[in-house]
Amino acid sequence: MILFHSFILVVVGLAFEARIAGSCKGASVCCRRGGEAEAAMTRALDDPRCRGAISFGIAGGLDHALPTGSPLIASEVITSAGTVATDLRWSQTLLAACPTARHAPILGADHVIIEPQEKRDLFETTGALAVDTESHITALMAKERNLRFAALRIVADPAHRKVPQAAMSGLHPDGRANPRGVLGALLRRPHETPALLAIARDTWRARRRLSSALMMIGDDFGLPPREIPAATTVIEVTGDEVLAGAP
């Protein structure tokens, strides 16, 4: 009997996150934004070879006690449509591989949380320790399909740090860095240079911690691989559609 290898869908928002996740065997990485992200995720999650989805990357801290580089394994993801619990067994496997990680709620938001006061308010009202812009979408789409779901995030900007407007100009729609956008923003707001440098340092530390965490987790993001009979209908997942095109 012919068998197809299954895969884990890894949802990220930034090109460097995609490069890190792409080094993991058994992972298909979605690095898109807006409608393109939802379309790519739909194709992957509806593929019978997909056995789970994980939200992976950096996050903004909401708890002032968490410094840059703090690893988090979500116990649940808070969305505008309610709370979605993560798969307990999968999360426990991730926690065993990352013993310093906190097991706690993560908030999903449709936009980057910039102001420290808003971060403080969200922490007090939701209890989430961090926030990102992919986990809520991934959680809801996985839940609709009764697929296993997990989230692994590393705190980049701590709760007390304001995200400068110049940083918001630093990304292309596919998550790649946009140096020209940052330079143009700094020419308009030169006073943001120190804050931008601080964010860059935070991101670099979080990036290194993210890479280290994945090395400890190993292949298949902690889910043992399985094979699926070829008799099952297979929807092809092509590289340009789902796999991150991060140069």
N, C-alpha and C positions, 0 to 999 in steps of 0.2 A: 504494500500500500504506500502511495506517495504521501509524504507529510510536509507540512509547511511549518516553519519556525514562527513562534508567536513573538510579540514585541510589547514593550512598555512605551506609551506616549509620554514624552517629557515636554512640558509646556514652559517656555521661558519668554522673557521680553527683551533681552539684550543679546547682542551678537557674541560677547565673550562668554555669557552663560551657555549659549548654544555650543560653542567650541568645547567647553568643559564637559557638558552633558554628552556631546557626540563621541567622546572618548570611551564611553561606557558601552560594553557589548550588550546587545539586546534592546537598545533604545532607539526610538524614532523621535526626532526633536522637532517641535513646532516653534518657530520663532517668527511670528507675524503679529500684526496689530489690527484692531478694528474688525471690519467685515471679513478681511482676508484670513485673519486668525480663526474666526468662528467657522468659516468654510473648510479650512484645512483640518481643524480639529474634528469637525463632523465626519469628514471622509475617513480619518484615522480611527476614530472611536466606533464608527459603524463597521469597520473591517473586523470580521470574526477572528482574525489573528490577534487583535488587541485584547490584552488581558488586564489592563489597568492603566491609570494615568497618574502622573505626579507633577505637581507644581514645584519648580526648582529654580533657585536663584537668590538674589539679594532682596532685602526688604528694608523698609523704613522702621526704625524703632519707635514704639509708643510708650514703653515702660522706661522711665528714666534710669532704672537700675541696670539696664542692659547696655554694655559698651559695644563699640564697633567690633565685629567679628563674632558676636554671640550666635551660636547655632540654635535653630528652633526646628522641632518636629511638631507639626500641627496636630493637636488633639481634635480640633474642629475648625472649620472655616466659617466665619460670620459673613453672610451676604445680605443684600437687601430683601431677598426672598426667604430669609430664615437661615438657620444654622445647619451646616452639613458636617456630619461626623466623618472623620477619616477612618480607614480600615485599621482596626486595632492591631491585628497580627503583623501587618506590614509595618505600621508605625513602631511596634515593639522591636522589630528587626532593625529598623533604622536607628532606634535609640541604643540598641546593643552595640551597633557599629560606631556610634557617636556618643559615648557615655557622658560627655559634657553638655550635650544638648538639653534644652528645656522642652518639655512636652506640654504645650499650652495652646490656647486659641490664637488664630491669626485672622486678621480682618482683610477682606477683599474690597477694593475701591476702584472706581472707574477713572480716577485721576490721582496723580501724585499728591500726597499730603505735604504741603510746604511749610506751614507755620507751626512753630513749637506749641503754641496755645491750642491749635486744633488737634495736634497729636495728644496733648494732655487730656483734652476733652474726650477724645475717642477712647483713650485708655480707661478713663473713669466710667464712661457710659457702656462700653462693650466688654472690658476686661481683656481684650486682645493685647498681646505683647508686641506685635508688629503688624505692618500693613504692606500689601503689594497689590499690583494691578492685574494679576493673572489667576490667583488662587480661586477667587469666587467663580469665575467663568468655568475653570476646569472642574471644580467641585460640582457645580450644578449640572454640567453636561455629563459627567461620569455618573452622577446619581440617576439621571434620567435613563441611563442604559444599564443600571445595576452593575457597574464596573467598580473594581477596587480603586480607591483614591487615597493618595497621600500627599503631603507637602513638606518640603525641606527648604528652609530659608535661612540665610545668614544676614544679620543686621549690618547694614552699611551706614547710613546716616543715623546717628543716635537721636533720641527724642528731643534733646535740647537744641539740636542744630537746625537752623533754618536752611531750606534748600534754595539757593539763589536762582533767580529767573534765568540767568545765563545758562545754568545747567539744563534747563528745559529746552534750550535751543540746540542741544548737543547730540540729538539722535535723529537718524533717518527713520522712515516708517518701518523698515525691516529690522530695527534694533542696532544698526551699525552706528559708530560714532560719527558725528558731523562737526569736525574741527572748524570749518568755515562758519557754521552757525554759532558756535561758541565765541569765536573771535568777533563776529559782528555784534553779538550781544554784549560782549565786554567793551567794545568801542562805545556802545550806547550807555553802558553802566559800569564804568571802570572801578567804581567803589566796591563792586562785587568780587573783585579778583581774590582777596584773601579767603572769602567764603567758598569760592569755587575751588581753590587749591585745597582747602580743608575737605571738601566733598570728594575731590580726586584721591586724596590720601585714604579717606574712609573706604572708598570703593575698592582701591587696590588691596587694602587689608582684607576686606570681605571677599574679594575675588580669590585671594590665596587660600583663605579658610574654606571657601566653597570647593575648590579643587582638592584640598586635603580631605574634606569630608567624603567626597565621592570615591577617593582612593581607598578609604577605610570601608566604605559600603560594598564596593566591588561590582561585578557584572550584574546586569538585570535589575539594578537599583534595589537589590534586596529581595526580589521576588524570584523564586526558582523558575527556570524556563520550562515550558511544556510544548508539545507538538500537537498540531491540529490535523485531522484527516483531510486529505485533499478533496473529499466529497463535499466538504463545506464550501459554500459560495464565498469566493475571495474577491474583495475589492482592492485593486492595485493601489499601493501607496508609493507614489513616485517621489524622487528626491526634491524636485522643484516645488512640489505641492506641499509636502509635509516636512521633509528634512530641512533643517536650518541651512540657509544659504549664506552662512557667515564666512567671509573671506579670512 
